[in-house]
Structures are given as C-alpha cells and as structure tokens.
Amino acid sequence: MQSSLSVITVGVRDLEVTYAFYSSRLGWETAQYVPEEVIFYQVGPGLLLAFFRRDHLAAEAGPMGEAGAAPVTLGHNVGSPAEVDAVLAEAAAAGGSITAPGTQMSWGGYSGYFTDPDGYRWEVCYNPGLRIDANGKVILEVVEAAAAGPVPAAASDQPG
Amino acid sequence: MQSSLSVITVGVRDLEVTYAFYSSRLGWETAQYVPEEVIFYQVGPGLLLAFFRRDHLAAEAGPMGEAGAAPVTLGHNVGSPAEVDAVLAEAAAAGGSITAPGTQMSWGGYSGYFTDPDGYRWEVCYNPGLRIDANGKVILEVVEAAAAGPVPAAASDQPG
C-alpha cells in the first residue's frame, strides 16, 4: 500500500448547512455537489474533502459517533501568525466557533482552532519549520522552541 | 480562507503500534518521527498525515471520543478493482481489520474498508469517474451506475 491519501470523507447532518458555510460564506468552489448526498471540495493537488450524508456514510462504513468528538483535526497551514488570526476571524464571521484562539506553541509555531457547523475541528497553523519544495515534497525541520516551551533534550551533534 | 488542507491529524493511543503497522509492515517512510509524541507521513503533494499522541491532541484541541467511532474515513484511491482487493489483502496481512470487503458500488466504483490498529477507517477505492490532470486538478464525472444500483434520475440533455 502506497502512503497516499486521496479523499478525506466526513459525515454531516445537513449538506445545505455545509454548503452555506463553506461555499456561500467562505467562498469555496465545489468540485462536485450532489444535493442531499455529497459535496466534494478540492483541498490540495489531487486531494478531495468530501462531506457525505452521515447516515449514508454510516451505512457504508459502519456505526459512527459525533463529529465533534472525533479525535481528528483538519490542518490549514498559512504563512504567518497574522494570517492564522485573520483566517480564524474569517471563520468566526462565517459562523464557525473559535475553540482555541491563535496561540504561540511550545514547538515554535502558532496555531488556533475553529469548528465548522457539524463540529469538525480545523487547526489554522503557521509552522516555520515546514516547507514544500517544487515537487510537493514536505520538508519538516525542528524549530527552535519558543521561549516559554520545553527545550529539545537532544544536543546538536554538529559543532556550531 | 482558501480551500486548502495541509495536514490531517488523528489521535492514537500508542505511537509504537502505529509505527509498527504503517512503517514496519506497510513500509511507509516517515517524514518525521518524534517518539512518544508524533509521526508524520507524507501522503500526497504537500500533504501530511500526522499520528499524534491522543492525550496531547486532546489537550490542544479539546475532549475527544474514540477513533473507531469517528465519522471520518481516509480514502486511498487505486486504479482498478483488482488493486482494491490487493491493498485490502495487504492491509489485512499487516494486521488491519477488513470491515467491508471490496464491493461494487451503486455509483459505479468499487471499494472496501479496513481499520488500522486504532480503528481509523481507510476506504480503498477505485473510482472510474475520477481523474487528476497534470496540474493536480481533480476532475469528477458521474459514472454510469452499475447494473444493481439506482439509475440517476436526471435524464441526459445531450442527444445520444
């Protein structure tokens, strides 16, 4: 099995509410919308986020709990702490709930959370140690921890 | 807010179990592994799947239910029904649980489900109506429904 993820599907109670939030208010263009069944949004190269009728998803994939309790977060990366705050403000204006304001993280980044109308959690994040090269390869580097955070235990093995 | 998803983060109970399943048995290369904290895998251009210590994820993002109950599925697309069956067999051999065998779907595709050690559901799917162009744009077309499935209600407006 290749390490490849093509679609993230989440179950929702009312697709019109989903459409109102993501398309009417946040302005997302649908890749496909089948009323009362599913909405697909393209959220990356070759990547879809599908909002599927919850009862139909459960019929296919098995019994399911509540969206808001799911131990899953959807990460939306941006280029600066100011952009994190701006996206959180935009999401709140669109009807999302801010569940954690933008916060300096111990690992050197800055992030906050909002939930969509079903309770799905988005993390809006600035990660100064993450970059994506021209081929789409993600490079993760350990960032010097913020002043308030823990200092990495491992000493550098490269002379300064 | 752009329609962009950079990271899917899921909470897990024991990262060593996660590593054993995805890396040791399925052969996935890690993008970053911080023992007892997080494992990142690259699962698409610019896209990460993060397995994060469940208690730490809950501390950051709020109270969470069980992985297996999450109304979320991770979609792994492949090129044919035979590949669906092969990936399901591979996942089962690696210790995953097949929760739905490969099945001809009413919408024209073929898919099955397995769960990972925490209970996260992967849908392994062949979708003949989905293609990705050279720029990574996803094109979704309605597929002629399978014989056993419901026939789309809307008549074609194009003369045959």
Interface residues (C-beta under 8 A of the other chain):
Chain A: M1 Q2 S3 S4 L5 S6 V7 I8 T9 V10 G11 Y22 L26 G27 W28 E29 A31 Q32 F40 Y41 Q42 V43 G44 P45 G46 L47 L48 L49 A50 R54 L57 A58 E60 A61 G62 P63 M64 G65 E66 A67 A69 A70 P71 V72 T73 L74 G75 H76 N77 V87 E90 A91 A94 T99 A100 Y113 R121 E123 C125 I132 N135 G136 K137 V138 L140
Chain B: M1 Q2 S3 S4 L5 S6 V7 I8 T9 V10 G11 Y22 L26 G27 W28 E29 A31 Q32 F40 Y41 Q42 V43 G44 P45 G46 L47 L48 L49 A50 R54 L57 A58 E60 A61 G62 P63 M64 G65 E66 A67 A69 A70 P71 V72 T73 L74 G75 H76 N77 V87 E90 A91 A94 T99 A100 Y113 R121 E123 C125 I132 N135 G136 K137 V138 L140
